[in-house]
Amino acid sequence: MACPDCFKGSIHEGTPTGRVETLHGFPTYVAEPSSGTPKGIIVIIPDALGWEFNNNRILADVYAKRVNARVYLPEFMAGYSAPASILSSMDTLMSAKVSIFAKIVPVAHALSGFLPFMFRNRLSVTRPRIYAFFHALRTAQGADLPVGAAGFCWGGKYVFELCSDSEKASNGKSLVDCGFTAHPSNLVIPQDANAITKPLSVAVGDVDFVFPLQQVETTREILRKKGDEHEVVVIPGAKHGFAVRGAPDDEKAVEQGMQAEDQAVVWFDKWFGKVAG
């Protein structure tokens, strides 16, 4: 389930430096490593704003350079991601300074982006697409390289599922070797946490109505009992969306976003090294 926080935040400035190509039937943004052979492959399963959202592409570039990985950001939503303009509409709707009458148009705009996204990207529709991509990737580009998944908000659910290792590629390998997710949504706790078998790192704020603190603590305890190949990091004061859509002029929000970025980079670097070794 999505909430208003899933569609709130800021658009970050900057020009993505990667390229777009078709990979395994999906339009895909590709960010290359800074030098030499990549340590591994990271597949980003994004938030509701999708594969064309500037913030998501910039983050793909950052992961590619900092982890020295090849990063793929595929179009899993078949053209039905929420438009970036929904962010400004949500700001208007949530403002106490704006009259009810002035919110009529923003309400209509928000619903026109929100409802198609929710209907067209329900789990039964998008799960087969995502798994098809990972199956194909594991037998091609990822046949001899470690593969990790990074999911945000909407995409976090699929990282949990992929890290349950419930399916194998045709070459017998797991679809992913590790995963990272920040402020995941649509989780069913404790079931999704109980199913985890692959190394998983979770970053979440303590002010997240989509993944409330009680569920976070349940998830942390379940993963703790499974061993030290999992972690749940709670970032004080962080809200849903902080890892991708934090306001660049808010020092605290920038710091929270960097904490999540550092957590992901360290995690992928660690587990890519273990798998390759």
TORNUNU-768317 format. One record per residue (C-alpha): chain; residue number from 0; x, y, z. Coordinates in pm, 1 decimal, decimal comma, always signed. Layout:
{site 'A' NUM {X Y Z}}
...
//
This chain:
{site 'A' 0 {+0,0 +0,0 +0,0}}
{site 'A' 1 {+119,8 +352,5 -80,4}}
{site 'A' 2 {+67,0 +662,9 +132,4}}
{site 'A' 3 {+117,0 +1037,5 +73,0}}
{site 'A' 4 {+482,1 +1007,7 +180,9}}
{site 'A' 5 {+541,9 +775,6 -118,4}}
{site 'A' 6 {+475,3 +1074,0 -344,6}}
{site 'A' 7 {+647,6 +1351,4 -149,3}}
{site 'A' 8 {+998,6 +1487,6 -176,9}}
{site 'A' 9 {+1234,3 +1686,1 -396,3}}
{site 'A' 10 {+1377,9 +1652,4 -743,9}}
{site 'A' 11 {+1756,5 +1662,7 -732,9}}
{site 'A' 12 {+1961,2 +1869,8 -973,3}}
{site 'A' 13 {+2230,1 +1714,1 -1187,9}}
{site 'A' 14 {+2266,0 +1541,2 -1520,8}}
{site 'A' 15 {+2281,4 +1159,9 -1527,0}}
{site 'A' 16 {+2591,7 +1034,5 -1708,4}}
{site 'A' 17 {+2479,6 +685,5 -1807,9}}
{site 'A' 18 {+2311,5 +558,4 -2122,0}}
{site 'A' 19 {+1981,5 +397,0 -2215,5}}
{site 'A' 20 {+1963,2 +61,2 -2390,1}}
{site 'A' 21 {+1724,5 -229,6 -2419,3}}
{site 'A' 22 {+1829,5 -515,9 -2193,3}}
{site 'A' 23 {+1641,4 -845,8 -2186,1}}
{site 'A' 24 {+1341,5 -672,5 -2339,1}}
{site 'A' 25 {+1332,8 -380,4 -2092,3}}
{site 'A' 26 {+1438,6 -19,7 -2155,8}}
{site 'A' 27 {+1720,5 +20,5 -1905,7}}
{site 'A' 28 {+1935,4 +303,8 -1774,0}}
{site 'A' 29 {+2294,7 +178,2 -1749,7}}
{site 'A' 30 {+2567,4 +333,8 -1534,5}}
{site 'A' 31 {+2918,2 +198,3 -1581,5}}
{site 'A' 32 {+3187,8 +156,5 -1313,9}}
{site 'A' 33 {+3453,3 +422,1 -1272,2}}
{site 'A' 34 {+3734,5 +198,7 -1391,1}}
{site 'A' 35 {+3823,3 -150,7 -1505,2}}
{site 'A' 36 {+3616,6 -464,0 -1464,6}}
{site 'A' 37 {+3308,2 -416,9 -1244,9}}
{site 'A' 38 {+3306,6 -582,6 -902,7}}
{site 'A' 39 {+2948,9 -684,0 -965,5}}
{site 'A' 40 {+2610,1 -577,9 -1094,7}}
{site 'A' 41 {+2351,5 -375,6 -902,9}}
{site 'A' 42 {+1992,2 -369,6 -1024,8}}
{site 'A' 43 {+1786,9 -80,7 -888,9}}
{site 'A' 44 {+1416,2 -145,0 -839,9}}
{site 'A' 45 {+1297,3 +211,8 -789,2}}
{site 'A' 46 {+1030,6 +399,8 -601,1}}
{site 'A' 47 {+700,0 +504,1 -757,2}}
{site 'A' 48 {+869,0 +772,1 -970,0}}
{site 'A' 49 {+1028,9 +503,6 -1182,0}}
{site 'A' 50 {+1331,5 +457,3 -1403,9}}
{site 'A' 51 {+1326,2 +803,6 -1567,0}}
{site 'A' 52 {+1315,7 +998,0 -1239,7}}
{site 'A' 53 {+1631,7 +1209,5 -1221,8}}
{site 'A' 54 {+1708,5 +1120,7 -860,1}}
{site 'A' 55 {+1704,0 +747,7 -937,6}}
{site 'A' 56 {+1940,6 +783,6 -1233,3}}
{site 'A' 57 {+2179,8 +1002,8 -1036,8}}
{site 'A' 58 {+2181,7 +742,1 -758,9}}
{site 'A' 59 {+2262,3 +472,7 -1016,9}}
{site 'A' 60 {+2561,8 +680,6 -1127,5}}
{site 'A' 61 {+2675,6 +718,3 -765,7}}
{site 'A' 62 {+2656,7 +344,7 -695,9}}
{site 'A' 63 {+2845,0 +268,1 -1017,1}}
{site 'A' 64 {+3132,2 +495,8 -923,0}}
{site 'A' 65 {+3150,2 +427,1 -550,4}}
{site 'A' 66 {+3112,0 +47,8 -567,6}}
{site 'A' 67 {+3285,0 +18,6 -904,3}}
{site 'A' 68 {+2984,4 -177,4 -1026,7}}
{site 'A' 69 {+2770,2 -184,9 -1337,2}}
{site 'A' 70 {+2427,3 -55,1 -1239,8}}
{site 'A' 71 {+2103,0 -129,7 -1422,2}}
{site 'A' 72 {+1783,1 +69,1 -1366,3}}
{site 'A' 73 {+1517,2 -107,7 -1576,8}}
{site 'A' 74 {+1170,0 +11,0 -1672,2}}
{site 'A' 75 {+962,4 -236,3 -1473,8}}
{site 'A' 76 {+647,4 -20,4 -1473,0}}
{site 'A' 77 {+566,6 -32,8 -1846,6}}
{site 'A' 78 {+517,4 +342,4 -1871,4}}
{site 'A' 79 {+299,3 +376,8 -1562,5}}
{site 'A' 80 {+535,1 +528,2 -1309,2}}
{site 'A' 81 {+403,6 +827,4 -1114,7}}
{site 'A' 82 {+503,2 +1156,9 -1282,4}}
{site 'A' 83 {+766,5 +1367,4 -1106,9}}
{site 'A' 84 {+520,1 +1658,4 -1111,4}}
{site 'A' 85 {+315,2 +1473,0 -849,5}}
{site 'A' 86 {+572,0 +1584,4 -590,3}}
{site 'A' 87 {+471,1 +1951,3 -620,5}}
{site 'A' 88 {+103,1 +1857,2 -609,9}}
{site 'A' 89 {+158,1 +1667,5 -287,1}}
{site 'A' 90 {+345,0 +1962,8 -137,0}}
{site 'A' 91 {+41,8 +2180,9 -207,6}}
{site 'A' 92 {-200,9 +1925,4 -66,5}}
{site 'A' 93 {-5,3 +1883,0 +255,3}}
{site 'A' 94 {+43,8 +2256,6 +313,6}}
{site 'A' 95 {-161,8 +2414,3 +591,5}}
{site 'A' 96 {-118,3 +2754,0 +423,0}}
{site 'A' 97 {-316,0 +2660,0 +111,7}}
{site 'A' 98 {-696,1 +2688,3 +108,2}}
{site 'A' 99 {-920,4 +2391,8 +36,1}}
{site 'A' 100 {-1032,2 +2547,7 -291,8}}
{site 'A' 101 {-671,3 +2593,0 -405,7}}
{site 'A' 102 {-617,0 +2221,5 -349,2}}
{site 'A' 103 {-881,2 +2103,4 -596,6}}
{site 'A' 104 {-653,0 +2099,6 -901,9}}
{site 'A' 105 {-357,7 +1941,9 -714,5}}
{site 'A' 106 {-592,9 +1669,9 -586,0}}
{site 'A' 107 {-703,1 +1587,5 -940,0}}
{site 'A' 108 {-343,6 +1587,3 -1063,9}}
{site 'A' 109 {-221,6 +1368,6 -778,9}}
{site 'A' 110 {-500,6 +1116,6 -834,3}}
{site 'A' 111 {-430,2 +1107,5 -1208,7}}
{site 'A' 112 {-76,9 +994,3 -1132,0}}
{site 'A' 113 {-139,7 +788,7 -821,0}}
{site 'A' 114 {-429,1 +569,5 -934,1}}
{site 'A' 115 {-280,6 +444,1 -1265,2}}
{site 'A' 116 {+47,5 +370,9 -1089,0}}
{site 'A' 117 {-122,8 +165,7 -819,3}}
{site 'A' 118 {-343,6 -29,2 -1060,1}}
{site 'A' 119 {-89,2 -92,5 -1334,8}}
{site 'A' 120 {+192,9 -184,2 -1094,8}}
{site 'A' 121 {+20,7 -417,0 -852,8}}
{site 'A' 122 {+229,0 -714,1 -739,4}}
{site 'A' 123 {+61,9 -970,3 -964,9}}
{site 'A' 124 {+152,7 -763,2 -1271,1}}
{site 'A' 125 {+504,8 -645,7 -1195,0}}
{site 'A' 126 {+645,7 -947,5 -1011,7}}
{site 'A' 127 {+666,5 -1159,0 -1333,0}}
{site 'A' 128 {+846,2 -874,3 -1514,6}}
{site 'A' 129 {+1103,3 -828,5 -1241,4}}
{site 'A' 130 {+1172,9 -1199,1 -1204,3}}
{site 'A' 131 {+1200,5 -1241,2 -1582,5}}
{site 'A' 132 {+1468,2 -971,6 -1589,7}}
{site 'A' 133 {+1669,4 -1127,7 -1307,0}}
{site 'A' 134 {+1643,8 -1476,7 -1458,8}}
{site 'A' 135 {+1779,2 -1349,1 -1790,1}}
{site 'A' 136 {+2046,2 -1133,7 -1624,9}}
{site 'A' 137 {+2179,1 -1420,6 -1412,2}}
{site 'A' 138 {+2244,2 -1638,3 -1717,2}}
{site 'A' 139 {+2401,6 -1355,9 -1920,3}}
{site 'A' 140 {+2573,2 -1046,7 -1775,3}}
{site 'A' 141 {+2549,3 -1185,9 -1421,5}}
{site 'A' 142 {+2662,1 -1540,0 -1496,7}}
{site 'A' 143 {+3014,6 -1473,9 -1369,2}}
{site 'A' 144 {+2966,3 -1159,2 -1160,9}}
{site 'A' 145 {+2799,0 -1103,7 -823,2}}
{site 'A' 146 {+2447,9 -960,9 -854,4}}
{site 'A' 147 {+2282,7 -734,4 -599,0}}
{site 'A' 148 {+1941,7 -568,9 -587,3}}
{site 'A' 149 {+1870,4 -223,6 -445,6}}
{site 'A' 150 {+1506,8 -133,0 -386,1}}
{site 'A' 151 {+1339,0 +184,8 -266,8}}
{site 'A' 152 {+982,0 +223,1 -142,0}}
{site 'A' 153 {+780,4 +25,0 -403,1}}
{site 'A' 154 {+1095,3 -160,6 -507,2}}
{site 'A' 155 {+1184,6 -266,7 -154,2}}
{site 'A' 156 {+923,2 -540,8 -146,5}}
{site 'A' 157 {+1092,2 -713,6 -439,4}}
{site 'A' 158 {+1434,8 -697,5 -276,1}}
{site 'A' 159 {+1290,8 -883,3 +22,8}}
{site 'A' 160 {+1141,3 -1141,3 -213,1}}
{site 'A' 161 {+1459,6 -1183,0 -417,7}}
{site 'A' 162 {+1660,2 -1227,9 -98,0}}
{site 'A' 163 {+1431,3 -1515,2 -0,7}}
{site 'A' 164 {+1606,2 -1710,2 -277,6}}
{site 'A' 165 {+1282,2 -1884,7 -372,5}}
{site 'A' 166 {+1378,7 -1922,3 -739,9}}
{site 'A' 167 {+1698,7 -2025,2 -918,3}}
{site 'A' 168 {+1818,6 -1924,8 -1263,5}}
{site 'A' 169 {+1849,0 -2193,0 -1531,1}}
{site 'A' 170 {+2222,6 -2220,4 -1454,5}}
{site 'A' 171 {+2139,1 -2313,2 -1094,5}}
{site 'A' 172 {+2251,0 -1982,1 -943,9}}
{site 'A' 173 {+2050,4 -1765,8 -708,1}}
{site 'A' 174 {+1894,9 -1463,9 -876,5}}
{site 'A' 175 {+2078,9 -1230,9 -636,1}}
{site 'A' 176 {+2373,4 -1263,2 -402,2}}
{site 'A' 177 {+2269,0 -979,7 -171,3}}
{site 'A' 178 {+2022,5 -695,6 -137,9}}
{site 'A' 179 {+1979,4 -347,1 +3,2}}
{site 'A' 180 {+1655,9 -160,5 +58,5}}
{site 'A' 181 {+1562,6 +176,3 +201,2}}
{site 'A' 182 {+1213,0 +260,3 +330,1}}
{site 'A' 183 {+1047,5 -45,7 +170,3}}
{site 'A' 184 {+670,4 -60,1 +128,6}}
{site 'A' 185 {+408,8 -333,4 +80,0}}
{site 'A' 186 {+587,0 -567,9 +320,5}}
{site 'A' 187 {+401,8 -839,3 +507,1}}
{site 'A' 188 {+576,3 -875,3 +840,6}}
{site 'A' 189 {+676,9 -1118,6 +984,9}}
{site 'A' 190 {+636,2 -1341,0 +674,9}}
{site 'A' 191 {+864,8 -1142,6 +442,8}}
{site 'A' 192 {+1136,6 -1119,7 +706,7}}
{site 'A' 193 {+1112,5 -1487,9 +797,9}}
{site 'A' 194 {+1172,1 -1584,2 +434,2}}
{site 'A' 195 {+1507,6 -1404,3 +401,0}}
{site 'A' 196 {+1810,4 -1622,7 +330,7}}
{site 'A' 197 {+2041,8 -1398,8 +125,9}}
{site 'A' 198 {+2237,1 -1111,6 +286,9}}
{site 'A' 199 {+2002,4 -816,0 +328,6}}
{site 'A' 200 {+2062,2 -461,6 +451,0}}
{site 'A' 201 {+1767,0 -239,2 +542,3}}
{site 'A' 202 {+1775,0 +137,1 +599,6}}
{site 'A' 203 {+1464,6 +294,8 +747,5}}
{site 'A' 204 {+1367,8 +606,5 +938,1}}
{site 'A' 205 {+1191,8 +607,7 +1271,6}}
{site 'A' 206 {+924,3 +839,3 +1127,7}}
{site 'A' 207 {+794,5 +611,2 +854,1}}
{site 'A' 208 {+420,2 +545,6 +845,6}}
{site 'A' 209 {+459,8 +291,3 +564,7}}
{site 'A' 210 {+706,5 +76,2 +760,2}}
{site 'A' 211 {+620,6 +156,2 +1122,5}}
{site 'A' 212 {+874,9 +116,9 +1397,2}}
{site 'A' 213 {+705,3 -184,6 +1556,0}}
{site 'A' 214 {+737,0 -376,1 +1227,1}}
{site 'A' 215 {+1093,3 -252,3 +1188,6}}
{site 'A' 216 {+1186,6 -391,0 +1529,7}}
{site 'A' 217 {+1017,7 -722,5 +1450,6}}
{site 'A' 218 {+1213,0 -740,4 +1125,0}}
{site 'A' 219 {+1538,7 -654,8 +1299,7}}
{site 'A' 220 {+1490,6 -925,0 +1561,0}}
{site 'A' 221 {+1405,0 -1190,2 +1301,4}}
{site 'A' 222 {+1709,2 -1104,9 +1090,0}}
{site 'A' 223 {+1935,0 -1083,9 +1396,1}}
{site 'A' 224 {+1849,1 -1443,1 +1482,5}}
{site 'A' 225 {+1941,5 -1550,4 +1130,0}}
{site 'A' 226 {+2300,7 -1427,9 +1169,7}}
{site 'A' 227 {+2532,4 -1136,2 +1103,0}}
{site 'A' 228 {+2478,9 -1143,7 +725,6}}
{site 'A' 229 {+2177,9 -916,2 +771,4}}
{site 'A' 230 {+2129,3 -570,0 +918,6}}
{site 'A' 231 {+1853,1 -320,4 +991,5}}
{site 'A' 232 {+1968,5 +37,9 +1045,0}}
{site 'A' 233 {+1719,9 +288,3 +1188,4}}
{site 'A' 234 {+1803,6 +650,3 +1107,7}}
{site 'A' 235 {+1661,0 +893,0 +1366,4}}
{site 'A' 236 {+1425,3 +1154,7 +1229,4}}
{site 'A' 237 {+1422,4 +1012,4 +876,9}}
{site 'A' 238 {+1090,5 +991,5 +694,9}}
{site 'A' 239 {+968,5 +768,1 +415,2}}
{site 'A' 240 {+1159,1 +847,4 +94,8}}
{site 'A' 241 {+1466,5 +995,2 +264,9}}
{site 'A' 242 {+1718,7 +786,5 +69,0}}
{site 'A' 243 {+1601,2 +914,0 -270,5}}
{site 'A' 244 {+1388,5 +1227,4 -240,0}}
{site 'A' 245 {+1535,3 +1428,2 +47,2}}
{site 'A' 246 {+1538,1 +1806,9 +6,9}}
{site 'A' 247 {+1886,5 +1916,9 -109,0}}
{site 'A' 248 {+1856,4 +2245,0 +85,1}}
{site 'A' 249 {+1780,6 +2063,6 +412,2}}
{site 'A' 250 {+2109,5 +1978,3 +583,7}}
{site 'A' 251 {+1955,0 +1703,8 +796,5}}
{site 'A' 252 {+1779,5 +1545,4 +498,5}}
{site 'A' 253 {+2103,0 +1545,9 +299,0}}
{site 'A' 254 {+2283,7 +1380,7 +590,4}}
{site 'A' 255 {+2015,3 +1111,1 +616,7}}
{site 'A' 256 {+2032,2 +1042,9 +243,9}}
{site 'A' 257 {+2410,5 +1011,3 +263,0}}
{site 'A' 258 {+2381,5 +764,9 +552,1}}
{site 'A' 259 {+2165,4 +539,6 +335,4}}
{site 'A' 260 {+2398,8 +580,9 +39,1}}
{site 'A' 261 {+2703,7 +492,5 +249,1}}
{site 'A' 262 {+2521,5 +192,9 +397,4}}
{site 'A' 263 {+2439,9 +57,7 +50,9}}
{site 'A' 264 {+2790,6 +116,6 -84,8}}
{site 'A' 265 {+2958,3 -57,0 +209,3}}
{site 'A' 266 {+2711,9 -347,4 +186,8}}
{site 'A' 267 {+2757,0 -414,7 -183,8}}
{site 'A' 268 {+3131,5 -370,9 -161,9}}
{site 'A' 269 {+3146,8 -621,9 +124,5}}
{site 'A' 270 {+2930,4 -892,4 -28,2}}
{site 'A' 271 {+3057,7 -855,8 -384,4}}
{site 'A' 272 {+3404,2 -912,0 -241,0}}
{site 'A' 273 {+3293,1 -1221,4 -49,8}}
{site 'A' 274 {+3115,6 -1373,8 -351,3}}
{site 'A' 275 {+3400,8 -1298,9 -590,0}}
{site 'A' 276 {+3654,7 -1428,5 -339,5}}
//
